[in-house]
Amino acid sequence: MSKVSAVNNVAVDPIKLQYEHYVNKQNMLEHQNKKIVLTELMLEMYYKRLEQLTTYNRQKQLEYAQAQQGRFLDVQA
């Protein structure tokens, strides 16, 4: 038939378990805080990039409007 494996009865130290739980919880909190900081930095860079693109688009629109105005003046002259 089948053999039953021997089970080792090991005494569990509640203080050790509590400490391990505390350490795991601290590690999880550290990881979550790092993710939050990274997300904030990424959002900050994203908004800076959007601002750069907005400024670039405004400048190009002004240049285009001036070029169109110059073209219109050349046609009239």
Summary of the structure (lengths in Angstrom):
residues: 77
radius of gyration: 33.1
end to end distance: 107.3
largest distance: 107.3
contacts: 125
relative contact order: 0.05
helix: 82%
strand: 0%
